Amino acid sequence: MPVKLKKRICRETTYSQARKNGRICNRGEMGRPIVVELNPDETITFRVKGTKTRHTLHIMSAFELATVNTVVKAHNTKMCRYKEKKKLGERCKKPKPPYIFYGKSFFTVLK
């Protein structure tokens, strides 16, 4: 049963982030871990361990992004099945593209 969040929860991830020539690159254990904080004011805060810069995101924004990613993944699997069936010469309906409630340019930025 879920419990209401009354105090800040702070966790360190096993995922690491490294920088090479000023660009972010994923390097496994070579980089610094990311610290994730769940705040009672319905925000999620990310920061790289050992730095002061914080990136805050509202929980609904994170939920919407996760929902969009799930819908797009499902559509991509349907399209793969559609293309395989078309190769074999079977009759099938092409899946409709998912409705993205943001603009197309905003969605590509989220990716």
C-alpha positions as CSV (number, residue, x, y, z in Angstrom):
1,M,0.0,0.0,0.0
2,P,1.5,3.4,-1.0
3,V,2.4,5.8,1.8
4,K,2.3,9.6,1.4
5,L,5.7,11.2,1.0
6,K,6.4,13.4,4.1
7,K,10.1,13.8,3.9
8,R,12.8,13.9,1.2
9,I,14.1,10.6,0.0
10,C,17.6,10.6,-1.5
11,R,19.2,7.6,-3.4
12,E,22.3,7.1,-5.4
13,T,22.1,5.2,-8.7
14,T,24.5,2.6,-10.0
15,Y,24.3,4.4,-13.4
16,S,27.4,6.6,-13.9
17,Q,27.9,9.8,-15.9
18,A,31.2,10.8,-17.3
19,R,32.3,13.9,-19.3
20,K,34.8,13.8,-22.2
21,N,35.7,17.1,-23.9
22,G,32.8,18.8,-22.3
23,R,30.2,16.3,-23.6
24,I,28.2,13.9,-21.5
25,C,29.0,10.2,-22.3
26,N,27.9,7.0,-20.5
27,R,30.9,5.1,-19.3
28,G,29.7,2.5,-16.9
29,E,31.6,2.7,-13.7
30,M,34.2,5.2,-14.8
31,G,32.0,8.3,-14.2
32,R,30.2,9.7,-11.2
33,P,26.9,8.3,-10.0
34,I,23.7,10.3,-10.2
35,V,21.8,11.2,-7.0
36,V,18.0,11.2,-7.2
37,E,15.8,12.9,-4.7
38,L,12.1,12.5,-4.2
39,N,10.7,15.6,-2.5
40,P,7.4,16.0,-0.7
41,D,6.5,19.0,-2.9
42,E,6.0,16.5,-5.8
43,T,9.3,17.1,-7.6
44,I,12.2,14.9,-8.5
45,T,15.7,16.3,-8.3
46,F,18.8,14.9,-10.1
47,R,22.4,15.8,-9.6
48,V,25.7,14.3,-10.4
49,K,27.5,13.2,-7.2
50,G,30.1,15.7,-6.1
51,T,28.6,18.7,-7.9
52,K,26.2,21.4,-6.7
53,T,24.1,21.8,-9.9
54,R,20.6,20.4,-9.4
55,H,18.0,19.6,-12.1
56,T,14.4,19.6,-10.8
57,L,11.5,18.1,-12.6
58,H,7.8,17.9,-11.6
59,I,6.5,14.4,-11.1
60,M,3.7,14.9,-13.6
61,S,6.2,15.9,-16.3
62,A,8.2,12.7,-15.6
63,F,5.0,10.6,-15.7
64,E,4.0,12.2,-19.1
65,L,7.4,11.5,-20.5
66,A,7.3,7.9,-19.4
67,T,3.8,7.5,-20.9
68,V,4.9,8.9,-24.2
69,N,7.9,6.6,-24.3
70,T,5.8,3.6,-23.6
71,V,3.3,4.4,-26.3
72,V,6.0,5.0,-28.9
73,K,7.7,1.7,-27.9
74,A,4.5,-0.2,-28.4
75,H,3.9,1.5,-31.7
76,N,7.4,0.6,-32.9
77,T,6.9,-3.1,-32.0
78,K,3.6,-3.0,-33.9
79,M,5.3,-1.5,-36.9
80,C,8.0,-4.1,-36.9
81,R,5.4,-6.9,-36.9
82,Y,3.6,-5.0,-39.7
83,K,6.8,-4.8,-41.8
84,E,7.6,-8.5,-41.2
85,K,4.1,-9.5,-42.4
86,K,4.3,-7.3,-45.4
87,K,7.6,-8.9,-46.4
88,L,5.9,-12.3,-46.2
89,G,3.1,-11.1,-48.4
90,E,0.3,-11.3,-45.8
91,R,-2.6,-8.9,-45.7
92,C,-2.5,-6.7,-42.7
93,K,-3.5,-3.2,-41.5
94,K,-0.9,-0.6,-40.9
95,P,-0.9,0.6,-37.3
96,K,-2.0,4.2,-36.7
97,P,0.7,6.5,-35.4
98,P,0.3,7.3,-31.7
99,Y,-1.3,10.6,-30.7
100,I,1.4,12.8,-29.2
101,F,-0.2,15.5,-27.1
102,Y,2.9,17.7,-27.5
103,G,4.2,19.2,-30.7
104,K,6.4,17.1,-32.9
105,S,9.4,19.2,-32.3
106,F,8.9,19.1,-28.5
107,F,8.6,15.3,-28.6
108,T,11.9,15.0,-30.5
109,V,13.6,17.1,-27.9
110,L,12.3,14.8,-25.1
111,K,13.9,11.8,-26.9
